[in-house]
Amino acid sequence: QVQLVESGGGSVQAGDSLKLSCTASGRTFSGIAVGWFRQAPGKGREFVAAISWNIHSTNYAESVEGRFTISRDNAKNMAYLQMNSLTPEDTAVYYCAADVIDIAHTEANEYDLWGRGTQVTVSS
């Protein structure tokens, strides 16, 4: 069974950085787009960033533009989300998602496969 697995979450102070990782077990990321979403307590799932297979297309939420960077290493079958200058408003469960249609979609319903999430907690 294909699964996405996120890692790298944790508890940090405001201003710190974290790097999240995502990999797929049971398949490769070949030819598919990868997105990162997050869900804070009591809120809906929110788009964070997405990247196409060929890395020529990326999208970012306005709230993270300039602070977060999405990347991928197709040879290693990994996708990443580098998060800098974290604030308490970034506290959420972060999910990795895969879209078999290789477009860096911003809508959650475009994604076909989801990980279980990794918790990021930022304290002031």
GUKOLZA-6598 format. One record per residue: residue in three letters; x, y, z of N, C-alpha, C, O in turn. Coordinates in steps of 0.05 Angstrom, whole numbers, padded with zeros to 5 digits, always signed. Layout:
% GUKOLZA-6598
ALAXYZXYZXYZXYZ/...
This chain:
% GUKOLZA-6598
GLN+00017-00024+00000+00000+00000+00000+00018+00025+00000+00037+00027+00015/VAL+00011+00044-00017+00026+00068-00019+00020+00087+00004-00004+00091+00011/GLN+00040+00097+00017+00036+00116+00039+00056+00139+00036+00078+00135+00027/LEU+00047+00162+00045+00064+00185+00048+00071+00188+00077+00054+00185+00094/VAL+00096+00194+00083+00106+00196+00110+00120+00222+00114+00140+00228+00100/GLU+00110+00239+00132+00123+00264+00139+00141+00260+00163+00136+00243+00180/SER+00161+00277+00165+00178+00278+00189+00190+00305+00192+00189+00322+00173/GLY+00202+00310+00215+00216+00336+00219+00201+00356+00236+00212+00377+00243/GLY+00176+00349+00244+00162+00368+00261+00173+00369+00289+00191+00353+00296/GLY+00164+00388+00305+00174+00391+00332+00164+00416+00345+00147+00431+00333/SER+00175+00422+00368+00168+00446+00383+00192+00465+00383+00214+00458+00390/VAL+00187+00490+00374+00208+00509+00371+00199+00536+00382+00175+00540+00388/GLN+00217+00555+00384+00211+00582+00392+00206+00599+00367+00215+00593+00345/ALA+00191+00621+00371+00187+00640+00350+00214+00649+00339+00232+00655+00354/GLY+00215+00651+00312+00240+00659+00299+00258+00636+00291+00277+00639+00275/ASP+00252+00612+00302+00268+00588+00295+00260+00578+00267+00242+00587+00254/SER+00275+00557+00259+00270+00544+00234+00266+00514+00238+00276+00502+00257/LEU+00251+00502+00220+00248+00473+00218+00247+00465+00189+00240+00481+00172/LYS+00256+00441+00184+00254+00430+00157+00238+00404+00158+00246+00384+00171/LEU+00216+00404+00145+00199+00380+00143+00207+00364+00118+00215+00374+00098/SER+00204+00338+00121+00210+00319+00099+00186+00302+00093+00170+00297+00111/CYS+00184+00293+00068+00162+00276+00060+00174+00255+00041+00189+00262+00022/THR+00166+00230+00045+00174+00209+00027+00151+00191+00022+00132+00191+00038/ALA+00152+00175+00001+00130+00157-00005+00141+00128-00002+00162+00121-00013/SER+00126+00112+00012+00132+00084+00013+00114+00069-00006+00090+00073-00007/GLY+00125+00052-00022+00109+00036-00041+00108+00048-00069+00097+00035-00087/ARG+00118+00072-00072+00119+00084-00099+00140+00107-00099+00150+00114-00078/THR+00145+00117-00122+00162+00140-00124+00146+00166-00129+00122+00164-00134/PHE+00159+00188-00126+00146+00214-00132+00149+00220-00162+00142+00242-00171/SER+00157+00201-00178+00162+00206-00206+00138+00216-00220+00117+00203-00221/GLY+00140+00240-00232+00118+00251-00248+00095+00262-00233+00075+00268-00246/ILE+00097+00265-00207+00075+00276-00192+00082+00301-00177+00106+00305-00170/ALA+00063+00318-00173+00067+00342-00157+00064+00336-00127+00050+00317-00120/VAL+00077+00352-00111+00076+00348-00082+00067+00375-00069+00077+00396-00077/GLY+00049+00373-00051+00040+00397-00037+00043+00393-00007+00043+00371+00004/TRP+00045+00416+00007+00044+00416+00036+00020+00432+00045+00014+00454+00034/PHE+00005+00422+00063-00018+00435+00075-00015+00434+00105+00002+00420+00116/ARG-00031+00450+00119-00030+00450+00148-00058+00454+00159-00075+00466+00146/GLN-00061+00445+00184-00087+00448+00197-00082+00455+00226-00070+00439+00241/ALA-00090+00479+00234-00088+00487+00261-00113+00479+00277-00133+00473+00265/PRO-00111+00477+00303-00134+00469+00319-00158+00486+00314-00156+00511+00315/GLY-00181+00474+00308-00205+00488+00304-00208+00502+00277-00227+00516+00272/LYS-00189+00497+00259-00189+00509+00232-00189+00488+00211-00183+00465+00216/GLY-00195+00497+00186-00195+00479+00164-00167+00475+00153-00148+00488+00161/ARG-00164+00456+00135-00138+00450+00123-00131+00473+00104-00147+00481+00087/GLU-00106+00482+00106-00097+00506+00092-00073+00499+00074-00055+00486+00082/PHE-00074+00509+00050-00052+00505+00031-00028+00521+00041-00030+00543+00051/VAL-00004+00508+00039+00021+00521+00046+00039+00525+00022+00047+00548+00016/ALA+00045+00504+00008+00063+00505-00015+00060+00480-00032+00051+00459-00022/ALA+00068+00483-00057+00067+00460-00076+00089+00463-00096+00098+00485-00103/ILE+00097+00440-00107+00119+00439-00126+00113+00417-00147+00104+00395-00140/SER+00118+00424-00172+00114+00404-00193+00138+00385-00195+00159+00390-00182/TRP+00134+00364-00210+00155+00343-00212+00181+00355-00224+00203+00349-00214/ASN+00179+00372-00244+00203+00383-00257+00214+00407-00243+00233+00419-00252/ILE+00202+00414-00221+00211+00436-00204+00208+00464-00218+00218+00484-00208/HIS+00196+00464-00241+00193+00489-00255+00170+00505-00245+00167+00529-00251/SER+00153+00493-00229+00129+00507-00219+00126+00503-00190+00126+00481-00179/THR+00125+00526-00175+00120+00525-00146+00098+00545-00140+00094+00565-00154/ASN+00083+00540-00119+00063+00558-00109+00066+00560-00078+00073+00541-00065/TYR+00061+00584-00068+00062+00588-00039+00037+00604-00030+00026+00620-00045/ALA+00029+00597-00006+00009+00614+00007+00021+00641+00014+00045+00643+00020/GLU+00005+00661+00012+00015+00688+00018+00026+00690+00046+00045+00705+00051/SER+00015+00675+00065+00023+00676+00093+00051+00665+00097+00063+00670+00118/VAL+00061+00649+00078+00088+00637+00082+00108+00646+00062+00132+00640+00064/GLU+00099+00661+00042+00117+00670+00020+00140+00685+00032+00137+00703+00049/GLY+00164+00678+00024+00188+00691+00034+00200+00679+00059+00223+00684+00066/ARG+00184+00662+00072+00194+00649+00097+00198+00619+00093+00216+00607+00104/PHE+00180+00607+00077+00181+00578+00072+00191+00573+00044+00186+00589+00026/THR+00205+00551+00041+00214+00542+00015+00208+00512+00011+00216+00496+00027/ILE+00194+00507-00011+00189+00479-00018+00210+00469-00038+00218+00484-00056/SER+00218+00445-00034+00238+00434-00053+00234+00404-00055+00218+00392-00040/ARG+00249+00392-00073+00247+00363-00075+00273+00352-00086+00287+00366-00101/ASP+00279+00328-00079+00302+00313-00091+00291+00288-00103+00287+00268-00089/ASN+00286+00289-00129+00273+00266-00142+00291+00241-00141+00280+00219-00141/ALA+00317+00245-00141+00334+00221-00140+00331+00207-00113+00334+00182-00112/LYS+00326+00222-00092+00323+00210-00066+00293+00205-00059+00287+00194-00037/ASN+00275+00212-00077+00247+00208-00072+00237+00223-00048+00222+00212-00032/MET+00247+00247-00045+00240+00263-00021+00230+00290-00030+00238+00301-00050/ALA+00212+00301-00013+00204+00329-00016+00208+00342+00011+00207+00329+00032/TYR+00212+00368+00011+00219+00383+00036+00203+00409+00038+00194+00420+00018/LEU+00201+00418+00062+00190+00444+00067+00208+00457+00088+00207+00451+00112/GLN+00225+00476+00079+00242+00491+00097+00226+00515+00108+00216+00531+00093/MET+00224+00516+00134+00207+00537+00147+00225+00554+00164+00237+00545+00183/ASN+00227+00579+00157+00244+00599+00172+00226+00620+00185+00203+00624+00177/SER+00237+00634+00204+00223+00656+00217+00196+00647+00227+00176+00661+00222/LEU+00195+00624+00240+00169+00613+00248+00156+00631+00269+00169+00644+00286/THR+00129+00632+00268+00114+00648+00287+00093+00629+00300+00088+00607+00289/PRO+00081+00637+00322+00061+00620+00335+00037+00614+00315+00024+00593+00318/GLU+00033+00631+00296+00011+00627+00277+00017+00604+00258-00001+00595+00244/ASP+00042+00595+00257+00049+00572+00241+00044+00545+00255+00048+00524+00243/THR+00036+00546+00280+00030+00522+00294+00007+00507+00281-00015+00518+00278/ALA+00012+00482+00275-00008+00466+00261+00003+00438+00257+00027+00432+00262/VAL-00014+00420+00248-00005+00394+00237+00000+00399+00207-00017+00409+00193/TYR+00023+00391+00198+00031+00395+00170+00029+00368+00155+00039+00348+00164/TYR+00016+00370+00132+00011+00346+00116+00025+00348+00089+00025+00370+00077/CYS+00036+00326+00081+00046+00324+00054+00025+00310+00037+00011+00292+00046/ALA+00023+00319+00012+00003+00307-00006+00015+00304-00034+00033+00319-00042/ALA+00005+00285-00049+00014+00279-00076-00008+00281-00096-00031+00272-00091/ASP-00002+00293-00118-00022+00297-00140-00011+00284-00165+00009+00292-00176/VAL-00025+00263-00174-00015+00248-00197-00016+00264-00223-00003+00258-00242/ILE-00033+00285-00223-00032+00304-00245-00011+00325-00237-00014+00340-00217/ASP+00010+00327-00252+00034+00342-00244+00030+00372-00247+00042+00385-00264/ILE+00013+00382-00229+00008+00411-00228+00009+00419-00199-00002+00405-00181/ALA+00023+00440-00193+00027+00449-00165+00001+00462-00155+00000+00486-00151/HIS-00019+00446-00152-00046+00456-00144-00045+00468-00116-00028+00461-00099/THR-00063+00486-00111-00066+00499-00085-00091+00488-00070-00095+00494-00047/GLU-00108+00473-00084-00132+00463-00072-00128+00435-00062-00118+00418-00076/ALA-00136+00430-00037-00132+00404-00025-00147+00382-00040-00137+00359-00041/ASN-00170+00388-00052-00185+00367-00065-00172+00358-00091-00182+00339-00104/GLU-00151+00371-00100-00137+00362-00124-00117+00340-00118-00107+00327-00136/TYR-00111+00336-00093-00090+00317-00085-00102+00289-00080-00124+00286-00069/ASP-00087+00269-00088-00098+00241-00088-00088+00225-00064-00102+00206-00055/LEU-00066+00233-00052-00054+00217-00031-00044+00235-00009-00032+00256-00015/TRP-00049+00227+00016-00041+00244+00039-00026+00229+00059-00030+00205+00063/GLY-00007+00243+00073+00006+00231+00096-00011+00236+00121-00032+00247+00120/ARG-00001+00226+00143-00015+00228+00168-00009+00254+00183-00022+00261+00202/GLY+00011+00268+00174+00018+00294+00186+00039+00293+00207+00045+00272+00219/THR+00052+00316+00211+00072+00320+00232+00066+00346+00246+00061+00366+00233/GLN+00068+00345+00272+00060+00369+00288+00083+00389+00289+00106+00382+00294/VAL+00076+00414+00284+00095+00436+00288+00083+00455+00308+00060+00465+00305/THR+00097+00460+00329+00088+00478+00350+00109+00500+00354+00132+00495+00359/VAL+00099+00525+00352+00117+00548+00355+00107+00564+00378+00085+00574+00379/SER+00125+00568+00398+00117+00583+00421+00130+00611+00420+00152+00615+00409/SER+00117+00630+00433+00127+00657+00432+00147+00663+00454+00157+00685+00457/
